[in-house]
Amino acid sequence: MPHRLSLAAVLLASTAFAMPAFAQSALQDNVETPNAPAEDSNEIIVTAQKIEQRLVDVPITISAVSGERMAELGVSDLDELSNFIPGLNVQEQSANNPGIVIRGITSDSGSSQQAPRVTLYYNGVDIARSRGSYQAIYDMERIEVIKGPQATLFGTASAVGAISMTSARPREGFSGAITAGYGNYDSTILSGFINGGSDVFAGRIAFEYKKRDGFVENLSPNQDEELYAQDQLGIRASIRYTPTDRFTLDIIGTYDRQRNGGTPFVSRALPTQAGPGNPFGQANLGGAPDSAAVLGADQLGLDRDVYDFNLTASYELTDSLTFTTVNGYRDFDSLEIFDADGSAAWYLEFAELAKGWQASHEGRFNYNDPQWRASFGWNVFIEDSIQNVPFSAEEGIFLECAANATAALGFNIPCIDAAGQVQAAQATAILSQGRLTQVPYSSVFENQGQNDSYSVFADTTWIPMPALELTAGVRVLIEQRKSGFFARVPRTRLTNAASLIPGQIDTRGQTFFAQESFAAVLPRFNALLRLSDDINVYATVSKGRRSPVVQVNARNAASGPARNLQVVPEEIVWNYEGGIKGNVGPVSGTLGVYYQKYDGFQVSVQLPTGMTQTQSAGTASNLGVEAELSVRPTSWLNVFANGSYIDGGIDEGNNFAPTFSGARFRLQPEWQAAAGFTIDAPVGNGMRFFATPTVTYRSRIFFEVPNNLAISQGPVTLVNARAGVSFMDERFELAGFIRNATDEEYLLDAGNTGGGFGIPTFIRAEPRFYGGQLTARF
């Protein structure tokens, strides 16, 4: 997982209810944010329903954090949100493979043929395709986490929820800031923004650069960097044009780049020179000698570029009616080289080349008067992507490590001996009776997806009296999903088998295609009852949907390779929830309860061919409780806590798919909690002292379905802190941070591609990180 130089553990309960604006902000405008609540207010303004509302007035479960809050507290990556927003987990195995989990339901498949469950929105545009979704979150206006399906608000991919990221817009006047930091593992950060313009035309440029050594030592002499090294750059340019009070045009261009080190897939079954395989010790991931020619690069790691363009225009036609159009284009190109066997053996060496583009257009009319609010419009979303997976191995090593092939000839050769030596390298000479010493082998498969979605939607809120709001909405969609597949799989030289990896099928230069069309109707119903100006109760019923999968690969037929088509049915969820939100004096909080019922729940299964296959696990359910609390006894002290409980999984007694019966969902903890406090106090002479210690807890999670205790991570408790001083009336700030202060060893992921071959690999999570930062504002 890439390291975040800033402190993760300080998001606090402001993710769900407002907290005072802290003086220790890192990158923050020195101008007042339009429509921002007063500094001593417990209110936070969100736009989840496409209008500005107080968080307490939104009849859905939503957590929100402003850009100022994130900058103040050092939150600089999406995975840092997950410990502090109940019901949210973000697992970043790499920037190319993030797993986004809302209420225990994940969406992390890299297949171009499969649709996501969780929508990531960047400036109003869907970027949920897994390999193109990672987005650095520097210089943000706000991030909103909307839980539960809300199809009329966030499109077809928000089957279980959405994360909406909005970047900071240009503002009138001149301002800027720059932050520089240094920490252990030689980590450095440099970030900032500059803003300038008038009330008619303004521009803003923001950037963030992070670099850090890897924290897992790689013993292989073939690799230049340690594992999980980080080298990331993000740049954003924004223009705002407001010729009148009624018209606003925003144009935003974003570039994100990763040149990160390899992911530390470590086998516990295969030793290294340092001893038995240990994900928390040294690794020996050597890659393939022919890696540059076969896999695309000679070093393990990620090479990824993402380009994003957004044009949003809003025009107030009347005092009550507004038209908004949101248009986006995103292009991603990534190559990740990884050692899937987790050892020094030239055994399971893979790459993943993921390329694609997405284009989106939405038009929306919003109407607002004291008794009615309504929106209606249309959306077009088109994407075209591929996932190309080359494979490299030495034939004898593969056959010996996978099947002990020389045993039939009376040999007893381990794949890797206790000293970390690859004894299986002898297998080719033995199996060929000395004729050959090394036989390189390579194959490749590719899945393709071209998906078009067209929808219309309408949403209406009736306000019969000031204390009551009733909302009903629906989205009607039509989608076309076209999938393709090809594979180049040569015969082996040692055994003359059809493939080295059993089950792989050569398509003999053909690409197999299949196309299907689908339609759906997705409603939502909401009710909000105001018990007072500051306390509301709400209830929601909504329907979510994950698209069917047009799953294409190859099969053997009498005439040769043929298309193998499986249409995995759509996944449907009905979501029922209710809760209470409110502020009473210095106390603010939320409490929500939800129940979700799934039909046709889709799971991704790692096959022993290196491919991932989508299967339907039948029915599943989720019952959960989420709570957040903030207490501000004085102007300089805030105490917070939040937590969630989930009882969910594949239904027991599931005759449709008994293999999955009773399993908990992947990456779903039963319990999750966070607590801490923030001190933000003046000390005189234009100086302020601030400190935020936090503690987070997460219960056991399973990394695979079906569940396996050996492929899981037990309870994890992390302690984090950030503290410092600001001086010269906020112009400068000096802060120190520590993350995972107790240096707890725990797993980020397990199983992985190696698990499909019977040798699961394990990825360690971040160790202790600490450092300091200096910020200057102007």
Disulfide bonds with the S-S distance in Angstrom:
Cys401-Cys415 1.91
